[in-house]
Amino acid sequence: MDLEEFFKTPEEAEKAKKLAMVFYDKILISSKLSNPDALLFCAYMIANHEKTSSPEIDKVELLFLQSGRTKTDFSKALYELTVRQRPIKLKKTDNKLEFTSAGLERVKKLLEEESI
C-alpha cells in the first residue's frame, strides 16, 4: 500500500505525508487534525483512490476509524460538515458523499499548510 494510490500526483502524496502514514496494511490519519478535517481528508483520499467525485460513506468511515477515531466522532464530524458549518463542505446523498467547492478548498489548504 502506498499513499500515491490515494492522491492525484506524487507531489500531492508527498505533501500528504504530514497528515497520513502507511503502517503495514493501514493508513493512519494524523491525530493533529480535527475530526471534521480528518473526515474531509479521508473522503478526499477515497475519492481519488476510487476515481470518483462521490465516495461511498462506508469506505470513508472505515479509513476514518482505522486511525483510532470512533463511530461517534464520525457521526458528529459528518453532521458538522454537511449541516452545521457554513459554507457546508460535503453533501450526503444516499450512501455517498459529494464535495462542495468549500470542502475541496479546505483539503487543498490542509495539504499546503507547513505545520498542522
HUDA-V717782 format. One record per backbone hydrogen bond with DSSP energy under -1.0 kcal/mol. NH is the residue of the N-H (numbers start at 1). CO is the residue of the C=O. E is the energy in kcal/mol with one decimal. If there is no record, write none. Layout:
nh->{NH | NH}
co->{CO | CO}
e->{E | E}
This chain:
nh->{5 | 6 | 7 | 13 | 14 | 15 | 16 | 17 | 18 | 19 | 20 | 21 | 23 | 26 | 28 | 30 | 33 | 38 | 39 | 40 | 41 | 42 | 43 | 44 | 45 | 46 | 47 | 48 | 49 | 50 | 52 | 57 | 60 | 61 | 62 | 63 | 64 | 65 | 66 | 68 | 74 | 75 | 76 | 77 | 78 | 79 | 80 | 81 | 82 | 83 | 84 | 85 | 89 | 90 | 91 | 93 | 96 | 97 | 98 | 100 | 104 | 105 | 106 | 107 | 108 | 109 | 110 | 111 | 112 | 113}
co->{2 | 3 | 4 | 9 | 10 | 11 | 12 | 14 | 15 | 16 | 16 | 28 | 26 | 23 | 21 | 19 | 30 | 34 | 35 | 36 | 37 | 38 | 39 | 40 | 41 | 42 | 43 | 44 | 45 | 46 | 47 | 95 | 56 | 57 | 58 | 59 | 60 | 61 | 62 | 65 | 70 | 71 | 72 | 73 | 74 | 75 | 76 | 77 | 78 | 79 | 79 | 80 | 81 | 81 | 98 | 96 | 93 | 55 | 91 | 89 | 100 | 101 | 102 | 103 | 104 | 105 | 106 | 107 | 108 | 109}
e->{-1.6 | -2.4 | -1.1 | -2.1 | -2.1 | -2.0 | -1.8 | -1.0 | -1.2 | -2.2 | -1.9 | -2.2 | -3.1 | -1.7 | -3.1 | -3.4 | -1.1 | -2.8 | -2.6 | -2.3 | -2.6 | -2.6 | -2.6 | -2.3 | -2.3 | -2.6 | -2.5 | -2.2 | -2.5 | -2.8 | -2.3 | -2.7 | -1.9 | -2.9 | -2.1 | -1.8 | -2.3 | -2.7 | -1.6 | -1.9 | -2.2 | -2.7 | -2.6 | -2.5 | -2.7 | -2.1 | -2.4 | -2.4 | -2.1 | -2.3 | -1.8 | -3.1 | -2.2 | -1.7 | -2.9 | -2.6 | -2.5 | -2.5 | -2.7 | -2.1 | -2.2 | -2.5 | -1.8 | -2.0 | -2.4 | -2.2 | -2.4 | -2.2 | -1.6 | -1.8}
